[in-house]
Amino acid sequence: MLEGDSSFYVLDHKTMSAKKTRSPLQNTVRVTDDLKRQFEDLLNDTLKKDSSDPSIRKDFYQRSVHLKSLVDTNRETLHNLKKADEPAPVGNYDQRKEDEDRRLIQLSQKLQNLAKALSRGDGDLKEASEDEEESEGEEEDEGEDQDNDYEEDEEEEEEDEEEEEGLDLTAKEFITLGDFQAQQKDDLTFKKGEVLQILNRKPDGWWVAQNSKGIRGLVPKTYLQVYSGDNHSPDPNEGESAEEEEEAAEEATDSKNRPETDSTSQLSASKRTQEMSATDALTTMGTIPAGFRSSTLAQLLKQGDQYRSSRYLQPELTASQLAFKDLSWDLERGGIQPLPTRVALVFTLWSCKMIPLPGASIQILSRHVRHCLFDGTKVLSNIHTVRATWLPKNSRTWTFSPRVTGILPSMLDGDCFVRSASQFPEIGILFEVGVTYIRSSTGERGELSCGWTFLKLFDASGIPIPSKTYELTLNGGNPYEQGVEVDPSISRRANSGVFNQMMTHRRQPRLLVKLRSVNRRRREMLSLLPETLVGSMCQVPLLVFYRQILGDVLLKERVNMQNIDLICNPLLATFPRLMDQPDIMDALRSGWAEKLNSLKRSEKGDPEFLKSTFIQVYHDTAYPLLQSTFLQEPRWADDETEAARWKAIADFLKQNREKDGALHYLLSPDCLHKPFDMSEITYDFLDASRTSVLTA
């Protein structure tokens, strides 16, 4: 290590690592310790020497920049470490790795602040280097603005931050500003309005508190306000405050006058109830970039069946509920009437690029894109999900698999269709790039949005946008936030100049979508689907058969249009359930493809024969699987459950081919079935259908 007025503090990371005989994580920790000592030496030099001299100041600036690059290099090395690389078992490996990452982030932030102070000629360099809270949010690097210092020797800096935030250092009692759910075993769960006694103020922003029951734990200081005795602190069990009750009453009144597709109020209400979510905790720890949010579309899918494909597949009644709006009979064709719509297009998801990686403390279970029709304020259709694939050597790039055939999962199909008769001028497709994760320390699962984008389908004059490939930049936050970046550090690292600006743009997360022209055959098939629907192209033939059979039963075979008796039809009663279990839909698709290949040309040209054959294939594949007991209950993004279901389905299809149908399975005494329920064979179209909502 060299010393001198015009020398850098040089650290050969590779040489140092080669000399270590300890584990990779221990080596990284020792490198961090050495870097910290170098920073302290640099800080002492800036205080001892005349920093007003431009040459000396320039030298200090170069040393701080160089040292920061070494810190960032060590942090990158830390991120690449894996538990499997350790020569011996390491207890609490993920937590130790996360703690070390916090140290490096804190050190990098200090060096960045020091370099900034040197570049602008500040007098008090020590104060500038320690003022992390003030620079946070403007000078963050890869989510550093979300991390608090955790070293005990930073107590003086913490006191300065608290004074800026208006927290009284002498106060012992604080009132909570919102609900908080414990994320770690040492955290303290509390409700909004509780009064907590603070026992110890830790520099990392997590204070030791005790509630009225004597339970102690860590709480985030950002949720606290000094309790003066005048603060309103209701009992958590008393329910909402008067203001919240008034807001709830106003919202309930307004919701009566809103169309059922208005998701704005639902999203805002959901956001209030999850004010202090796991996402906030992950952001605070620096585990995820600042622009990540809890998935908006995933939250909507959890709110019943309002945005599920199974609901939009059902027939829609007119506002009077006396006729079907999207299902009518064509006497000339002898089938259902095609429904031309304002929006009827096909697009292909190509790839997602430069998607930021979460920290090592969470494990990614699924990478996917959810999309739906959107007008800027309301979700106008069902929400469809497409799974992405990726390679470990290039994990920031996600790809999709178009034109899925055979037994391959349709969830990987990047070819999608969109149909809508909506006349909203601002209608477009909302894409949300997201991940399903599990926290290694707690086992908690959740959904994160890694960014969203909106493709408007009509220009200002009402002309449809052209069919071409669109490279859409992803926005951070949720679809109701504007001007939020997925990773703000990318823009801050950009230098001036056209070339640097171009490179910065290429580093931004983006989604590639190719809008395709629809040929005559595809247009005819899509016109037989419901007026509003978003889905996978590989499922369209099956959906068309369902709609044709639905038309036959409801329009052709009913005694009269006033008859509302229950209808005995297992296919109509159970087919919509396949939309929520795509692996069974794939089994039906595979069985139908095999059956279609065995038909003669004359048989393929007979629509009535094809419909009766499709019903037979459905009864041999999908229907028994829906009632089986050997299939585990589906669980999203659970590899073991999905693999077990796929194996069971593949074995079932193999037996069907050998036995020429599912009758052997249904009659075998060795096969167990769910208890019989009338809903398996009974179709109540009044209960299943949707009521038309008048929209723009």
Secondary structure, DSSP 8 states (H G I E B T S, - for coil): ---STT------HHHHHHH--S-HHHHHHHHHHHHHHHHHHHHHHHHHS-TTSHHHHHHHHHHHHHHHHHHHHHHHHHHH--GGG-SS--TTHHHHHHHHHHHHHHHHHHHHHHHHHHHHT-S-HHHHHH-HHHHTTTS-SSSGGG-----GGGHHHHHHHHHHHT--TT--EEEESS-B---STTB--B-TT-EEEEEE--TTSEEEEE-TTS-EEEEEGGGEEE--S-S----GGG-S-HHHHHHHHHHHHHHHTS-TT--HHHHHHHHHHTSS-HHHHHHHTTSS-TT-EE-HHHHHHTSTTTTSHHHHTS-EE-TTSSSBSS--EETTTTEE-----SEEEEEEEEEEES-----TTEEEEEEEEEEEEE-SS-B-S--EEEE-EEETTEEEEEE-B-S--TTS-GGGB-EEEEEE----TT-EEEEEEEEEEEETTT--EEEEEEEEEEEESB-TTS-B--SSEEEEE-BSS-TT--S--S-THHHHT--SSHHHHHHHHHHS-EEEEEEE---HHHHHHHTTS-SSEEEEGGGHHHHHHHHHHHHIIIIISSS-TT----EE-HHHHHGGGGGG-HHHHHHHHHHHHHHHHTS-HHHHT-HHHHHHHHHHHHHHTHHHHHTBSSS----TT-HHHHHHHHHHHHHHHHHHHHHTSSHHHHH-TT--B----GGGTEE-HHHHSEE-----
